[in-house]
Amino acid sequence: MTPADLTLIVAAGGMSTRMGEDKRFLPMAEGETLLSRTLRRGRTAGFRAIV
């Protein structure tokens, strides 16, 4: 089985009460957000679909 056979499901939500800010938009390397990095890496891996 390869990523081309699979669908990637990204759970990005919640109230972030402990962190105090939305984790989806945390800055990562070179200004990329956590969510955009996750989606980019999923596309690069070649998943059939990303939800």
LOKEBA-669899 format. One record per residue: chain; z, x, y of N, C-alpha, C, O, CB in turn. Coordinates in nm, 3 decimals, always signed. Each point is the difference from the previous one (the first is absolute). Glycine has a CB too. Layout:
N
(r "A", (Z, X, Y), (Z, X, Y), (Z, X, Y), (Z, X, Y), (Z, X, Y))
...
//
This chain:
51
(r "A", (+0.000, +0.085, -0.117), (+0.000, -0.085, +0.117), (+0.000, +0.090, +0.124), (+0.072, +0.099, +0.006), (+0.051, -0.286, -0.130))
(r "A", (-0.204, +0.150, +0.221), (-0.008, +0.075, +0.125), (+0.031, -0.094, +0.116), (+0.006, -0.121, -0.019), (-0.178, +0.278, -0.079))
(r "A", (+0.193, -0.102, +0.220), (+0.023, -0.087, +0.115), (-0.112, -0.101, +0.022), (+0.025, -0.108, +0.054), (+0.105, +0.293, +0.049))
(r "A", (-0.252, -0.153, -0.143), (-0.112, -0.093, +0.017), (+0.019, -0.126, -0.084), (-0.066, -0.102, +0.025), (-0.085, +0.297, +0.020))
(r "A", (+0.240, -0.190, -0.143), (+0.030, -0.115, -0.084), (+0.118, -0.082, +0.054), (+0.032, -0.106, -0.055), (-0.120, +0.234, -0.140))
(r "A", (+0.151, -0.081, +0.301), (+0.126, -0.059, +0.046), (-0.009, -0.051, +0.144), (-0.085, +0.044, +0.077), (+0.205, +0.108, -0.231))
(r "A", (-0.033, -0.246, +0.187), (+0.018, -0.046, +0.137), (+0.132, +0.055, +0.052), (+0.103, -0.011, -0.067), (-0.239, -0.201, +0.024))
(r "A", (+0.133, +0.270, +0.160), (+0.121, +0.050, +0.065), (+0.059, -0.110, +0.086), (-0.070, -0.057, +0.085), (-0.018, +0.295, -0.086))
(r "A", (+0.215, -0.270, -0.020), (+0.069, -0.100, +0.082), (+0.102, +0.073, +0.085), (+0.090, +0.066, -0.053), (-0.124, -0.250, -0.121))
(r "A", (+0.021, +0.173, +0.305), (+0.090, +0.067, +0.093), (+0.095, -0.106, +0.056), (-0.042, -0.093, +0.069), (-0.133, +0.271, -0.010))
(r "A", (+0.303, -0.163, -0.088), (+0.102, -0.090, +0.054), (+0.052, +0.062, +0.129), (+0.070, +0.101, -0.002), (-0.004, -0.187, -0.230))
(r "A", (-0.101, +0.026, +0.344), (+0.038, +0.055, +0.130), (+0.061, -0.112, +0.083), (-0.071, -0.072, +0.069), (-0.112, +0.248, -0.079))
(r "A", (+0.313, -0.190, +0.003), (+0.065, -0.105, +0.076), (+0.150, +0.018, -0.002), (+0.050, +0.102, -0.050), (-0.237, -0.256, -0.002))
(r "A", (+0.256, +0.061, +0.102), (+0.145, +0.006, +0.004), (+0.049, +0.012, +0.143), (-0.077, +0.023, +0.092), (+0.078, +0.082, -0.318))
(r "A", (+0.128, -0.120, +0.241), (+0.057, -0.002, +0.135), (+0.042, +0.137, +0.050), (+0.028, +0.015, +0.119), (+0.048, -0.243, -0.167))
(r "A", (-0.070, +0.329, -0.038), (+0.038, +0.136, +0.039), (+0.135, +0.003, +0.072), (+0.016, +0.072, +0.099), (-0.257, -0.014, -0.081))
(r "A", (+0.337, -0.136, -0.067), (+0.129, -0.008, +0.068), (+0.077, +0.131, -0.004), (+0.067, +0.035, +0.097), (-0.060, -0.277, -0.154))
(r "A", (-0.015, +0.315, -0.052), (+0.073, +0.127, -0.008), (-0.068, +0.109, +0.082), (+0.068, +0.084, +0.059), (+0.012, -0.148, -0.285))
(r "A", (-0.211, +0.064, +0.230), (-0.075, +0.104, +0.069), (-0.013, -0.029, +0.150), (-0.005, +0.092, +0.081), (-0.119, -0.048, -0.292))
(r "A", (+0.118, -0.172, +0.246), (-0.007, -0.036, +0.141), (-0.140, -0.002, +0.058), (-0.017, -0.034, +0.117), (+0.240, +0.130, -0.097))
(r "A", (-0.323, -0.061, -0.099), (-0.139, -0.009, +0.046), (-0.090, -0.028, -0.119), (+0.038, +0.023, -0.115), (+0.010, +0.136, +0.306))
(r "A", (-0.165, -0.209, -0.163), (-0.094, -0.040, -0.104), (-0.053, +0.124, -0.074), (-0.067, +0.084, +0.059), (+0.003, -0.289, +0.075))
(r "A", (+0.095, +0.215, -0.261), (-0.038, +0.117, -0.079), (-0.152, +0.015, -0.012), (-0.049, +0.112, -0.015), (+0.261, -0.136, -0.112))
(r "A", (-0.285, -0.086, +0.134), (-0.146, +0.009, -0.011), (-0.059, +0.089, +0.107), (-0.103, +0.065, -0.022), (+0.100, -0.292, -0.076))
(r "A", (+0.067, +0.230, +0.213), (-0.058, +0.072, +0.112), (+0.071, +0.132, +0.030), (-0.016, +0.056, +0.108), (-0.051, -0.275, -0.016))
(r "A", (+0.144, +0.269, -0.188), (+0.064, +0.131, +0.018), (-0.107, +0.107, +0.009), (-0.093, +0.001, -0.082), (+0.299, -0.078, -0.043))
(r "A", (-0.196, +0.166, +0.221), (-0.100, +0.107, +0.010), (+0.017, +0.102, -0.113), (+0.111, +0.043, -0.031), (-0.119, -0.075, +0.281))
(r "A", (-0.103, +0.068, -0.309), (-0.003, +0.104, -0.103), (-0.071, +0.121, +0.061), (-0.002, +0.016, +0.122), (+0.000, -0.187, -0.316))
(r "A", (-0.053, +0.255, +0.112), (-0.071, +0.119, +0.047), (-0.118, -0.038, +0.090), (-0.072, -0.096, -0.029), (+0.140, +0.217, -0.180))
(r "A", (-0.086, -0.047, +0.314), (-0.113, -0.014, +0.092), (-0.013, -0.141, +0.059), (-0.111, -0.045, +0.027), (-0.004, +0.221, -0.157))
(r "A", (+0.228, -0.244, +0.150), (+0.001, -0.130, +0.066), (-0.042, -0.118, -0.085), (-0.004, -0.113, +0.049), (-0.040, +0.237, +0.153))
(r "A", (+0.012, -0.101, -0.327), (-0.038, -0.109, -0.090), (+0.125, -0.077, -0.040), (+0.104, +0.061, -0.026), (-0.304, +0.071, -0.060))
(r "A", (+0.192, -0.265, +0.080), (+0.116, -0.079, -0.038), (+0.015, -0.002, -0.152), (-0.093, +0.031, -0.074), (+0.066, -0.172, +0.281))
(r "A", (+0.145, +0.104, -0.251), (+0.027, -0.008, -0.144), (-0.097, -0.098, -0.067), (-0.052, +0.029, -0.108), (+0.295, +0.025, +0.150))
(r "A", (-0.266, -0.169, +0.020), (-0.091, -0.099, -0.058), (-0.143, +0.052, -0.005), (-0.066, -0.013, -0.103), (+0.215, -0.169, +0.188))
(r "A", (-0.197, +0.239, +0.023), (-0.139, +0.048, +0.000), (-0.018, +0.115, -0.099), (-0.106, +0.011, -0.062), (+0.084, -0.080, +0.302))
(r "A", (+0.123, +0.152, -0.256), (-0.009, +0.109, -0.098), (-0.006, -0.055, -0.142), (-0.079, +0.047, -0.082), (+0.206, +0.103, +0.239))
(r "A", (-0.044, -0.250, -0.185), (+0.001, -0.062, -0.133), (-0.136, -0.061, -0.031), (-0.052, +0.017, -0.110), (+0.297, -0.062, +0.132))
(r "A", (-0.302, -0.027, +0.074), (-0.130, -0.063, -0.021), (-0.111, +0.105, -0.015), (-0.086, -0.013, -0.086), (+0.164, -0.186, +0.217))
(r "A", (-0.075, +0.302, -0.048), (-0.101, +0.107, -0.008), (+0.005, +0.069, -0.135), (-0.104, +0.024, -0.062), (+0.120, +0.009, +0.309))
(r "A", (+0.105, -0.002, -0.292), (+0.012, +0.068, -0.129), (-0.041, -0.089, -0.116), (-0.053, +0.048, -0.101), (+0.237, +0.088, +0.196))
(r "A", (-0.160, -0.267, -0.082), (-0.046, -0.094, -0.102), (-0.151, -0.006, -0.006), (-0.059, -0.003, -0.109), (+0.266, -0.129, +0.141))
(r "A", (-0.271, +0.130, +0.086), (-0.147, +0.000, +0.003), (-0.055, +0.130, -0.057), (-0.097, -0.002, -0.077), (+0.101, -0.148, +0.279))
(r "A", (+0.057, +0.262, -0.166), (-0.045, +0.130, -0.050), (+0.015, +0.010, -0.152), (-0.083, +0.061, -0.067), (+0.147, +0.042, +0.286))
(r "A", (+0.040, -0.163, -0.272), (+0.025, +0.003, -0.146), (-0.103, -0.082, -0.075), (-0.021, +0.020, -0.120), (+0.264, +0.011, +0.163))
(r "A", (-0.308, -0.125, +0.026), (-0.106, -0.077, -0.062), (+0.042, -0.126, -0.071), (-0.065, -0.042, -0.095), (-0.046, +0.251, +0.072))
(r "A", (+0.220, -0.272, +0.069), (+0.042, -0.127, -0.060), (-0.110, -0.104, +0.016), (-0.072, +0.000, +0.100), (+0.313, +0.055, -0.052))
(r "A", (-0.252, -0.143, -0.143), (-0.101, -0.107, +0.002), (+0.018, -0.087, +0.125), (-0.098, -0.033, +0.067), (+0.088, +0.033, -0.320))
(r "A", (+0.133, -0.036, +0.282), (+0.032, -0.083, +0.115), (+0.137, +0.038, +0.052), (+0.083, +0.053, -0.074), (-0.226, -0.242, -0.013))
(r "A", (+0.167, +0.162, +0.213), (+0.132, +0.023, +0.060), (+0.041, -0.131, +0.066), (-0.072, -0.056, +0.083), (+0.029, +0.307, -0.044))
(r "A", (+0.162, -0.298, -0.078), (+0.054, -0.126, +0.054), (+0.127, +0.031, +0.074), (+0.063, -0.091, +0.054), (-0.164, -0.044, -0.241))
//
